[in-house]
Amino acid sequence: MWRLFSKRIPRFSAFSADPTEEIRSATRGRAAEIFFSTEEVTVHKWLHYLPIYDELFAPLVGSSVKFLEIGVSKGGSLRMWREFFGPDAMIYGVDINPDCAAFDGTDARVRIGSQDDPSFLASVVEEMGGLDVVLDDGSHIASHQRASFEVLFPLLSEGGLYVIEDTHSAYWPHMEGGLRRQGTAIEYLKRKIDDIHRHYYERGRNTPEAMTDIESLQFFDSICVIRKRKQAPRRHVVVPQAGRGK
């Protein structure tokens, strides 16, 4: 079935474009300015991501945010994040390709290992001394995305962000994807929507111990964002109390 489905998928090249002046002028903001001014290293981004980055990460500019990117590639993305967040940010990148070790210490610290290796990921977070933001731009393979999330999301700080990029891969069979195929990042996170409402359909879960630590799920085109914050039990209240029963 997935082979038949794959015949209808547009070619990747159908979305490619050159950085013309028209393209540049149509995309504005801090992330776009840094992206288009990048030289010496290669950065490859979908243009509609750039304003999303501004929306998500603007409050962290100039801070000592602890930022982990899964997927180093040619090092350009790490350069972009260094310029975006500033000198005080702690930026780490992980990649399975040993050649990426060449970028260690340039704009970020780089560690070599697989994103579906729990002990490796935990060791990187321990070295970082904590974790505020994860950006998964790694293999885009469904099982790898799930494995990384299940290790790293619990290690995020309160209020932290977990961002999965390129979730269009959830529709590509060669990356364990397909429309409504179970196990993809899209379908996995759809189930998290039910989880954050569990106290409404399962008795005994509206307690401090049972409440979720997912505050919100946000879906953009090809980007999913999960914010971590331990939730309090839900209460509905009428004020003033004289108004009860009306």
C-alpha positions in Angstrom: 0.0 0.0 0.0 2.8 2.4 0.9 4.5 1.8 -2.4 1.3 2.8 -4.2 1.0 5.8 -2.1 4.6 6.9 -2.8 3.8 7.2 -6.5 1.6 10.2 -5.7 4.2 12.1 -3.6 5.7 15.2 -5.3 9.4 15.1 -6.0 11.6 16.9 -3.5 13.0 18.9 -6.3 9.6 20.4 -7.1 9.9 22.5 -3.9 13.5 23.9 -4.6 14.2 27.5 -5.3 17.2 29.8 -5.7 17.7 32.7 -3.2 16.6 35.4 -5.6 15.9 38.9 -4.6 12.2 38.2 -4.8 12.5 35.2 -2.5 14.6 37.3 0.0 12.2 40.2 0.1 9.2 37.9 0.7 10.8 36.5 3.9 11.5 38.9 6.7 12.6 38.7 10.3 15.6 37.9 12.4 16.0 34.3 11.4 15.6 35.2 7.7 18.2 38.0 7.9 20.7 35.7 9.4 19.9 32.8 7.0 20.3 34.9 3.9 23.5 36.6 5.1 25.2 33.3 5.8 28.5 32.7 4.1 31.3 30.2 4.2 29.1 27.4 5.6 26.0 25.8 4.0 22.6 26.2 5.6 19.5 24.4 4.0 16.1 25.5 5.3 12.5 25.6 4.1 11.7 29.3 3.9 8.4 29.1 5.8 10.3 27.8 8.9 12.1 31.2 9.3 9.2 33.2 10.7 8.2 30.2 12.9 11.7 30.3 14.4 11.2 34.0 15.2 7.9 33.3 16.9 9.2 30.4 18.9 12.7 31.5 19.9 12.6 35.3 20.0 12.1 35.4 23.8 15.4 33.4 24.1 17.6 35.8 22.2 20.5 37.0 24.3 19.9 34.4 27.0 22.0 31.5 28.2 19.5 29.0 26.7 20.7 25.4 26.5 19.9 24.4 23.0 20.4 21.0 21.4 20.1 20.4 17.7 19.8 16.8 16.3 21.5 16.8 12.9 24.6 18.8 12.2 25.1 18.2 8.4 27.4 20.8 7.1 27.5 22.9 10.2 25.6 25.9 8.8 22.6 25.5 11.1 24.7 25.7 14.2 26.3 28.9 12.8 22.8 30.3 12.3 21.7 29.5 15.9 24.9 31.0 17.3 24.1 34.2 15.6 20.4 34.0 16.4 20.7 33.4 20.1 24.0 35.2 20.8 27.3 34.4 22.7 25.7 33.4 26.0 23.7 30.5 24.6 25.0 26.9 25.2 24.6 25.2 21.8 25.2 21.6 21.1 24.8 19.5 18.0 24.6 15.7 17.6 25.1 13.7 14.5 25.8 10.1 13.6 28.3 11.1 10.9 31.8 11.2 12.3 32.8 13.9 9.8 30.6 16.4 11.7 33.2 16.3 14.5 35.1 18.8 12.4 32.5 21.5 13.5 33.1 20.9 17.2 34.1 24.1 18.9 33.4 26.4 16.0 29.9 27.7 16.8 28.8 24.9 19.1 29.9 21.7 20.8 29.4 18.7 18.5 29.0 15.1 19.7 28.9 12.0 17.5 26.3 9.4 18.1 22.9 8.2 17.0 19.6 10.0 17.9 18.0 6.7 18.8 20.7 5.8 21.3 19.2 6.6 24.8 22.5 6.4 26.7 24.3 8.7 24.2 21.5 11.3 24.3 21.4 11.2 28.1 25.2 11.7 28.3 25.0 14.8 26.1 22.3 16.4 28.2 24.4 15.5 31.3 27.4 17.2 29.8 25.2 20.3 29.0 24.0 20.5 32.5 20.4 20.6 31.5 18.3 21.3 28.4 15.9 24.1 27.4 15.2 23.5 23.7 15.6 20.5 21.4 15.4 20.9 17.7 15.1 17.5 15.9 16.5 18.0 12.4 18.1 14.5 12.3 17.3 11.5 10.2 13.6 12.3 9.9 12.9 8.5 10.2 9.8 7.9 12.3 11.3 5.4 14.8 14.3 7.7 15.4 12.1 10.7 16.0 10.0 8.8 18.6 13.2 7.4 20.3 14.7 10.9 20.7 11.5 12.4 22.0 11.0 9.7 24.6 14.5 10.2 26.0 14.9 14.0 25.7 11.5 15.4 26.5 11.6 14.2 30.1 15.0 15.9 30.4 13.7 19.3 29.3 13.5 22.1 31.8 10.2 23.4 32.9 8.8 25.5 30.1 11.2 24.0 27.6 10.4 23.4 24.0 10.8 20.3 21.9 10.7 21.0 18.2 10.5 18.4 15.5 11.3 19.7 12.0 10.5 18.3 8.6 7.5 16.3 9.8 6.4 16.1 6.1 8.6 13.0 6.2 5.7 11.4 8.1 4.0 11.1 4.7 7.0 9.5 3.0 7.1 5.7 2.9 10.9 5.5 2.6 11.1 7.2 6.0 8.6 4.9 7.7 5.8 7.3 6.8 2.5 7.3 5.0 -0.8 9.1 5.3 -2.3 8.1 8.7 0.4 5.4 9.1 0.8 4.6 12.8 4.1 5.5 14.4 5.0 8.6 12.5 5.7 11.8 14.3 2.4 13.2 13.2 0.3 10.2 14.4 2.4 9.9 17.6 1.7 13.5 18.5 -1.9 13.2 17.6 -2.2 10.7 20.4 -0.5 13.2 22.8 -3.5 15.4 22.2 -5.7 12.7 23.8 -3.1 12.3 26.6 -3.4 16.0 27.7 -7.1 15.5 28.0 -7.0 12.2 29.8 -8.3 13.5 33.1 -11.6 14.2 31.3 -12.1 10.6 30.1 -10.4 8.6 32.8 -11.5 8.8 36.5 -8.9 9.4 39.1 -6.4 11.3 36.9 -7.2 14.8 38.0 -4.5 14.7 40.6 -1.1 16.4 40.9 0.6 13.1 40.4 -1.4 12.0 37.4 -1.5 15.3 35.4 0.6 15.5 32.2 3.8 17.6 31.8 2.8 18.6 28.3 1.4 22.1 28.4 0.7 22.5 24.7 1.1 21.0 21.2 1.5 23.3 18.2 1.4 22.1 14.6 2.8 24.2 11.8 3.4 23.0 8.2 6.2 20.5 8.7 7.1 21.6 12.3 5.6 20.3 15.5 6.3 22.0 18.9 5.7 20.5 22.3 6.0 22.7 25.4 6.8 21.1 28.7 5.2 22.3 31.9 3.8 20.2 34.7 0.0 20.8 34.7 -2.1 21.3 37.8 -5.4 19.6 38.4 -8.3 21.3 36.6 -10.9 23.2 38.6 -13.9 25.1 37.5 -15.0 27.9 39.8 -17.9 30.3 40.2 -17.3 33.8 41.6 -18.8 35.3 43.7 -20.0 32.2 45.5 -23.4 33.8 45.7 -23.7 33.1 42.0 -23.6 29.3 42.5 -26.4 27.4 41.0 -27.4 30.2 38.6 
